[in-house]
Amino acid sequence: MIRLWNNLKLRNTALQVAYVGGFVALVLGMALVARANLDELGIISGFDFLFKSTGWKVSFSLIEFTASDPYWRVLLVGFLNTLFLAAIGLVLATVIGVIVGMARTSSNDLARLLGAIYVETFRNVPLILQVFFWYAVFTRFPGPRQAISLADGMFLSSRGIYVPGLNITGLSAFLGIVVFLAGLGVIVWITAAQRFRRMEPARKTRLRLLILAAAALLMAAIFWLGRLPDTPLVSIPALKGLNYRGGVRVSTELTALAVSIAIYGGSYIAEIVRGGFKAVGRGQIEAAQSVGLSAWQVFSRVRFPLALRAMMPILTNQYIWLVKATTMGIAIGFADFFMVVSISINQSGQTLELIGILMAGFLLINFTLAAVLNRINRAIALKGDQLRS
């Protein structure tokens, strides 16, 4: 027996089996105790409630939903709303972060000062306070009859922003936007990936344009297939009675959340962008300038690709955090995944099951996002330490 225990491989295997077995036994014990307590309280466990009618409505939905629809459909509504808000927030936060981050690395003193003021102001105010602030701002605008005209066919009121839109289903709009963003992601990958470094610049440009055109055509096809029957393709909002009819209404809740996440997340991404550009060695920039590259060529072919490689791991972390920040929607009544699950718990009493669904949903979103970004990071990574000054 002692001889077997002295076998390192056998001993490690036995310890691993004991650890996994103990963990499984602990989980099973907790499940059995929880089941016994639920039976004692008369609470029925299981997922049969998913097919029962909810009896309540949601304020915002990308797909059709009525009060008579089952719980699984309202959970799908909340899941899609979270994805939609996360997509808008991440894109806007990235745009703001890149602009402010580049301003902070600029040679212009005023640009650096404004960038620093922006970062230090919005990064140090809690996100929940910014959500309340922007929600209060957007709900204080005039009513529909006195709405502010932003442009031809665009109006801003206390009930939301009214813009021209396509008469298509919310799901097709969501899928079309996702397809187009995926195309942009492929273009970024082609620009920075090591396997495309030897490709001729003209050929690489043609490939990027081809992918962009394909993504735009596929998005247009999805929009066309999702067109509502017996309606014109384009709908323009017009005041009828006490409210606007037609077009697309961006609710105040969605607007406040998107603006808050974009501004707050942009302040963090700006620092990530600044750090990425600072990580590019001065000698590499001088070497690019010495071979006669223009300022734009130095930026697009040297500074940005190297900075992106330094930024990507930290950006992945930040993006995942911003996705989790969408749960702030419950504070102002936006029907995101967290709010829908919370209401479902109050209505059905199936706490453990719904919390498990909530955890599984966010794990699916964040694991998928992390896997995609990590794959991009591995594709654009350089062998060895190439960013030393």
NUPA-190049 format. One record per residue (C-alpha): x, y, z; residue in one letter. Coordinates in steps of 0.1 Angstrom, whole numbers, padded with zeros to 4 digits, always signed. Example, Ala and Ser with C-alpha at 12.3 -4.5 7.8 and 13.67 -1.06 7.14 Angstrom:
# NUPA-190049
+0123-0045+0078A/+0137-0011+0071S/
# end
This chain:
# NUPA-190049
+0000+0000+0000M/+0028+0024+0009I/+0045+0015-0023R/+0015+0024-0043L/+0012+0057-0024W/+0048+0066-0032N/+0039+0064-0069N/+0037+0101-0078L/+0014+0096-0108K/-0010+0073-0090L/-0011+0095-0059R/-0019+0126-0080N/-0047+0107-0098T/-0061+0095-0065A/-0061+0131-0051L/-0078+0144-0082Q/-0105+0118-0080V/-0110+0125-0043A/-0113+0162-0049Y/-0138+0159-0078V/-0157+0132-0059G/-0159+0154-0028G/-0171+0184-0049F/-0198+0164-0067V/-0209+0149-0033A/-0211+0185-0019L/-0232+0197-0048V/-0255+0167-0047L/-0259+0171-0010G/-0269+0208-0013M/-0293+0199-0041A/-0310+0172-0020L/-0312+0195+0010V/-0327+0223-0011A/-0352+0199-0027R/-0363+0186+0007A/-0367+0222+0020N/-0387+0231-0011L/-0410+0201-0007D/-0415+0210+0030E/-0426+0245+0020L/-0449+0232-0007G/-0428+0248-0035I/-0428+0228-0067I/-0394+0227-0084S/-0387+0221-0121G/-0390+0240-0154F/-0426+0233-0163D/-0434+0269-0154F/-0416+0280-0186L/-0446+0270-0207F/-0472+0289-0185K/-0486+0323-0194S/-0468+0352-0178T/-0498+0376-0176G/-0477+0407-0178W/-0462+0429-0205K/-0427+0443-0211V/-0419+0479-0220S/-0394+0471-0248F/-0391+0440-0270S/-0373+0431-0302L/-0397+0403-0309I/-0435+0403-0306E/-0447+0396-0271F/-0481+0397-0254T/-0492+0391-0218A/-0505+0356-0228S/-0471+0344-0240D/-0452+0319-0218P/-0422+0325-0196Y/-0396+0311-0220W/-0406+0338-0245R/-0403+0367-0220V/-0369+0353-0210L/-0359+0353-0246L/-0371+0389-0249V/-0349+0399-0219G/-0319+0380-0233F/-0322+0397-0267L/-0327+0431-0251N/-0295+0426-0231T/-0276+0417-0263L/-0290+0447-0281F/-0281+0471-0253L/-0247+0456-0250A/-0240+0458-0287A/-0250+0495-0288I/-0231+0503-0256G/-0199+0485-0266L/-0197+0501-0300V/-0204+0537-0287L/-0179+0532-0258A/-0152+0520-0282T/-0157+0550-0305V/-0156+0574-0276I/-0127+0556-0260G/-0106+0556-0292V/-0112+0593-0298I/-0104+0603-0262V/-0075+0579-0259G/-0059+0593-0291M/-0065+0629-0278A/-0046+0620-0246R/-0016+0608-0267T/-0018+0639-0290S/+0009+0665-0292S/-0018+0692-0288N/-0019+0704-0251D/-0056+0713-0253L/-0066+0679-0266A/-0046+0662-0239R/-0062+0684-0212L/-0098+0678-0225L/-0091+0641-0227G/-0078+0640-0191A/-0108+0660-0178I/-0132+0636-0195Y/-0115+0605-0181V/-0111+0618-0146E/-0147+0631-0145T/-0167+0602-0159F/-0145+0574-0146R/-0148+0585-0110N/-0186+0588-0110V/-0204+0555-0103P/-0223+0541-0132L/-0256+0539-0114I/-0255+0577-0107L/-0248+0584-0144Q/-0278+0562-0153V/-0301+0581-0130F/-0286+0614-0143F/-0291+0607-0179W/-0326+0592-0173Y/-0336+0624-0155A/-0322+0645-0184V/-0341+0626-0211F/-0374+0625-0192T/-0372+0663-0188R/-0375+0671-0225F/-0407+0685-0239P/-0437+0663-0247G/-0445+0651-0282P/-0464+0682-0292R/-0435+0704-0283Q/-0408+0679-0294A/-0374+0693-0304I/-0367+0687-0341S/-0332+0674-0346L/-0334+0670-0384A/-0359+0662-0410D/-0380+0633-0396G/-0360+0632-0363M/-0376+0644-0330F/-0366+0645-0294L/-0392+0643-0267S/-0397+0631-0231S/-0411+0598-0245R/-0380+0591-0265G/-0362+0598-0297I/-0382+0594-0329Y/-0362+0587-0361V/-0371+0574-0396P/-0369+0536-0397G/-0375+0505-0417L/-0408+0486-0413N/-0390+0454-0403I/-0392+0431-0373T/-0370+0438-0343G/-0353+0405-0346L/-0343+0410-0382S/-0329+0445-0372A/-0309+0429-0344F/-0296+0401-0367L/-0287+0425-0395G/-0267+0447-0371I/-0249+0417-0356V/-0239+0405-0391V/-0226+0439-0401F/-0206+0442-0369L/-0192+0408-0375A/-0180+0419-0409G/-0163+0449-0394L/-0146+0425-0369G/-0133+0404-0397V/-0119+0435-0414I/-0101+0445-0382V/-0087+0409-0380W/-0075+0410-0416I/-0058+0444-0409T/-0039+0432-0379A/-0035+0394-0382A/+0000+0381-0388Q/-0010+0357-0415R/-0021+0387-0438F/+0011+0407-0433R/+0027+0395-0465R/-0004+0402-0486M/-0001+0431-0511E/-0016+0463-0498P/-0039+0467-0529A/-0051+0431-0526R/-0057+0435-0489K/-0077+0467-0495T/-0098+0449-0521R/-0104+0420-0497L/-0116+0444-0470R/-0139+0462-0494L/-0153+0429-0506L/-0160+0418-0470I/-0176+0451-0462L/-0198+0449-0493A/-0208+0413-0485A/-0217+0422-0449A/-0238+0452-0461A/-0256+0431-0487L/-0263+0403-0462L/-0276+0429-0437M/-0299+0443-0464A/-0311+0408-0473A/-0320+0402-0436I/-0338+0435-0434F/-0357+0427-0466W/-0368+0392-0454L/-0379+0407-0421G/-0400+0434-0437R/-0435+0438-0423L/-0462+0428-0448P/-0484+0455-0465D/-0462+0484-0453T/-0438+0508-0470P/-0402+0499-0465L/-0393+0533-0449V/-0415+0548-0422S/-0412+0585-0412I/-0425+0596-0378P/-0454+0621-0379A/-0473+0638-0351L/-0509+0624-0349K/-0529+0634-0318G/-0509+0633-0287L/-0480+0612-0299N/-0459+0604-0330Y/-0468+0576-0353R/-0445+0557-0376G/-0407+0556-0376G/-0387+0541-0348V/-0390+0552-0312R/-0359+0548-0291V/-0372+0548-0255S/-0358+0570-0228T/-0347+0540-0208E/-0327+0525-0237L/-0312+0559-0245T/-0302+0566-0210A/-0286+0532-0205L/-0268+0533-0238A/-0254+0568-0232V/-0244+0560-0196S/-0226+0528-0206I/-0209+0545-0236A/-0197+0575-0216I/-0186+0555-0185Y/-0171+0527-0205G/-0155+0551-0229G/-0135+0567-0201S/-0119+0533-0192Y/-0114+0523-0228I/-0097+0557-0234A/-0071+0548-0208E/-0066+0514-0224I/-0061+0530-0258V/-0036+0555-0243R/-0017+0527-0227G/-0016+0508-0259G/-0002+0537-0279F/+0023+0544-0251K/+0035+0508-0253A/+0047+0513-0289V/+0084+0519-0288G/+0097+0553-0300R/+0124+0535-0320G/+0098+0517-0340Q/+0081+0549-0349I/+0114+0566-0359E/+0124+0536-0380A/+0091+0539-0399A/+0097+0576-0404Q/+0132+0570-0416S/+0121+0548-0445V/+0099+0577-0458G/+0064+0566-0445L/+0039+0594-0442S/+0023+0603-0409A/-0009+0583-0418W/+0012+0553-0430Q/+0032+0553-0397V/-0001+0554-0378F/-0020+0527-0398S/+0009+0503-0404R/+0030+0507-0373V/+0015+0525-0343R/-0021+0512-0345F/-0013+0475-0352P/+0012+0473-0324L/-0010+0493-0300A/-0040+0470-0308L/-0019+0440-0298R/-0012+0456-0265A/-0048+0467-0259M/-0067+0435-0269M/-0063+0415-0236P/-0074+0444-0214I/-0102+0454-0238L/-0116+0418-0235T/-0118+0423-0198N/-0134+0457-0201Q/-0160+0445-0227Y/-0171+0417-0205I/-0175+0441-0176W/-0196+0464-0197L/-0219+0436-0207V/-0225+0428-0170K/-0232+0466-0165A/-0264+0462-0186T/-0281+0449-0154T/-0284+0486-0144M/-0315+0486-0166G/-0336+0474-0136I/-0330+0507-0119A/-0350+0527-0145I/-0374+0500-0158G/-0356+0487-0189F/-0367+0451-0197A/-0332+0436-0198D/-0324+0400-0189F/-0319+0407-0152F/-0351+0426-0148M/-0372+0400-0167V/-0358+0373-0145V/-0364+0393-0113S/-0401+0399-0123I/-0404+0362-0132S/-0392+0352-0098I/-0418+0374-0081N/-0446+0361-0104Q/-0437+0324-0104S/-0417+0318-0073G/-0392+0295-0091Q/-0362+0313-0076T/-0335+0286-0080L/-0344+0277-0116E/-0346+0313-0128L/-0313+0323-0111I/-0298+0293-0128G/-0311+0305-0162I/-0298+0340-0155L/-0264+0327-0147M/-0264+0304-0177A/-0274+0333-0200G/-0246+0356-0188F/-0221+0328-0189L/-0231+0321-0226L/-0228+0358-0235I/-0195+0365-0218N/-0178+0332-0227F/-0188+0337-0263T/-0175+0373-0263L/-0143+0362-0245A/-0137+0333-0270A/-0141+0356-0300V/-0118+0383-0286L/-0092+0358-0274N/-0092+0342-0309R/-0086+0376-0324I/-0059+0383-0299N/-0041+0350-0307R/-0044+0358-0344A/-0028+0392-0342I/-0002+0384-0315A/+0035+0386-0323L/+0060+0360-0313K/+0082+0372-0284G/+0083+0406-0269D/+0080+0431-0298Q/+0067+0461-0278L/+0098+0470-0258R/+0110+0505-0260S/
# end
